[in-house]
């Protein structure tokens, strides 16, 4: 039985694969619109995904550190927000009717082909990205709770106009990033053609609770969105109030000016 160490890292920010490929200047093993794959030795790879995940397979720590540093530089030095390690065991002694077996933080496969490895890496990369967005969503939800608490206790959001606009922008931007980056991560084409890979993909998704975490993430963002709706209404009310105040001031100024001119006209007529 042979073990393979898979390490996933997620960087803050979307990665421009073309820019990274040009900066690294290394020949790729494979590339597409969503990933770059670099091969170091037999079964030793680096997968770089456009949604921010970088996954190393059987790469020595010193080589990983140097390559990761180059990726940071090429990507504009984003920070690493999440790390996940996973073990893949190639076990040919599995029963004839069992092609894989998933367990806590590891999976056993009968034959580790490249399509199998890429599928495992894709799920781990997606899980690492989900971890990052779960953290961001939790921060937004905490801010939302503070705003809701302020509305309950004082009747005010306790935020300046600029802070309110920034919070709304953060929420909308986070939701757009999740939709743009993760919701397009679909089952690889190989799963449509290979029943074994399709079953492995489904089991890995369950192991990392990907679907459940998506639903929880959507629920948190929906709660935050409700707060955003309240803030948007408050912003609209504030703007209307400011406009109404400006109109009142202009009318008052016009009346004062009219009154002043009328008084001035009477004085001139008397004189």
SVG drawing of the C-alpha trace seen along z (x, -y; Angstrom):
<svg xmlns="http://www.w3.org/2000/svg" viewBox="-44 -110 58 119">
<polyline fill="none" stroke="black" stroke-width="0.4" points="0.0,0.0 1.4,-3.4 0.4,-6.7 0.2,-10.1 0.1,-13.4 -2.3,-16.0 -2.1,-19.5 -4.6,-22.2 -4.0,-25.9 -6.5,-28.7 -5.4,-32.2 -7.4,-35.3 -8.6,-36.6 -9.3,-35.2 -6.2,-34.0 -5.4,-35.0 -4.1,-31.8 -2.6,-33.4 -0.6,-35.9 0.6,-33.2 1.6,-30.9 3.6,-33.7 5.2,-34.7 6.2,-31.1 7.6,-30.4 7.3,-26.6 5.9,-24.2 2.5,-23.0 1.4,-19.4 -2.1,-20.5 -4.1,-23.8 -7.7,-25.0 -9.8,-28.0 -10.1,-26.9 -6.8,-25.3 -3.1,-25.0 -1.3,-21.7 2.4,-21.4 4.2,-18.0 7.4,-17.7 8.0,-14.0 5.9,-10.8 2.7,-11.4 4.1,-14.7 1.9,-17.7 0.8,-21.2 -2.8,-22.2 -3.7,-25.9 -7.4,-26.8 -8.7,-30.1 -11.0,-30.4 -7.9,-30.6 -7.0,-27.1 -3.5,-25.6 -3.1,-21.8 0.2,-20.0 0.5,-16.2 3.6,-14.4 5.7,-17.6 8.6,-17.9 8.1,-20.8 11.1,-22.8 9.9,-22.6 6.4,-23.4 7.5,-26.5 9.5,-27.8 6.8,-27.2 4.2,-28.7 6.3,-31.8 6.5,-32.2 2.7,-31.8 2.2,-34.5 4.5,-36.8 2.8,-36.1 -0.7,-36.5 0.1,-39.9 1.0,-38.5 -2.5,-37.4 -2.5,-35.8 -3.1,-32.1 -6.3,-31.8 -6.9,-28.1 -4.8,-24.9 -6.1,-21.4 -4.1,-18.1 -5.4,-14.8 -4.1,-11.3 -4.7,-9.2 -3.8,-5.5 -3.3,-3.3 -4.4,0.2 -4.6,2.9 -5.8,5.4 -9.3,3.9 -12.0,6.4 -12.8,6.9 -16.1,5.1 -14.7,2.2 -12.8,-0.4 -12.4,-2.9 -13.1,-3.4 -13.4,-6.8 -12.5,-7.4 -11.7,-10.3 -9.3,-12.6 -8.2,-9.9 -9.4,-7.8 -8.2,-4.4 -8.3,-3.7 -7.5,-0.5 -5.8,-2.3 -4.6,-5.9 -4.9,-7.1 -4.5,-10.7 -8.2,-11.3 -8.8,-9.8 -6.2,-12.0 -7.5,-15.1 -11.0,-14.4 -9.8,-14.0 -7.8,-17.2 -10.8,-19.1 -13.0,-18.2 -10.3,-19.2 -9.7,-22.5 -13.4,-23.2 -13.5,-22.4 -10.6,-24.7 -12.3,-27.5 -15.6,-26.8 -13.7,-27.2 -12.5,-30.6 -16.0,-31.8 -17.5,-30.3 -15.2,-32.5 -16.1,-35.6 -19.8,-34.8 -19.4,-34.3 -17.7,-37.7 -20.5,-39.4 -23.1,-37.6 -21.5,-38.8 -21.6,-42.4 -25.2,-41.8 -26.0,-40.7 -24.4,-43.8 -26.4,-46.0 -29.6,-44.1 -28.8,-44.5 -28.3,-48.2 -31.6,-48.6 -33.3,-46.6 -31.7,-48.5 -31.4,-52.1 -33.5,-52.1 -30.5,-53.1 -27.9,-51.1 -25.0,-52.9 -23.2,-53.2 -22.2,-56.2 -23.5,-56.5 -20.0,-55.4 -20.0,-52.4 -23.4,-51.3 -22.5,-51.6 -19.3,-49.7 -21.1,-46.9 -23.7,-46.6 -20.8,-46.5 -19.0,-43.7 -22.1,-41.6 -22.9,-42.0 -19.2,-41.4 -18.9,-38.2 -22.1,-36.8 -20.9,-37.6 -17.5,-36.0 -19.1,-32.8 -21.4,-32.5 -18.6,-33.4 -16.0,-31.1 -17.6,-28.1 -21.0,-27.6 -19.4,-26.7 -17.4,-23.9 -19.3,-21.0 -18.6,-17.3 -15.7,-16.7 -16.6,-15.3 -14.9,-12.0 -17.7,-11.3 -20.3,-11.2 -18.3,-8.5 -17.0,-6.4 -19.4,-5.0 -16.5,-4.3 -15.3,-7.9 -18.8,-9.2 -19.3,-7.1 -16.0,-8.3 -16.8,-11.9 -20.2,-11.6 -18.5,-9.9 -15.8,-12.6 -18.5,-15.3 -20.3,-13.6 -17.0,-13.1 -16.3,-16.8 -20.0,-17.7 -19.7,-20.0 -23.5,-20.2 -24.4,-20.7 -21.8,-23.5 -23.1,-25.2 -26.6,-25.2 -25.4,-26.6 -23.4,-29.2 -26.4,-30.2 -28.5,-30.4 -26.0,-32.7 -25.8,-34.9 -29.6,-35.1 -29.6,-36.3 -27.0,-38.9 -29.0,-39.9 -32.0,-40.6 -29.9,-43.1 -28.7,-44.6 -32.3,-45.1 -33.0,-47.0 -29.8,-49.1 -30.7,-49.9 -34.1,-51.1 -32.5,-53.2 -30.0,-54.7 -32.9,-55.5 -34.9,-57.1 -31.8,-59.1 -31.3,-60.4 -35.0,-61.3 -34.8,-63.0 -31.7,-65.0 -33.4,-65.9 -36.6,-67.0 -34.5,-69.0 -32.7,-70.7 -36.0,-71.5 -37.4,-72.9 -34.2,-75.1 -34.5,-76.3 -38.2,-77.2 -37.4,-78.9 -34.6,-80.8 -36.8,-81.8 -39.5,-83.0 -37.0,-84.9 -35.5,-86.5 -39.0,-87.4 -39.9,-88.9 -36.6,-90.8 -37.2,-92.2 -40.8,-93.1 -39.6,-95.0 -36.9,-96.7 -39.4,-97.7 -41.7,-99.3 -38.8,-101.2 -37.8,-102.5 -41.4,-103.4 -41.8,-105.4 -38.6,-107.2"/>
</svg>
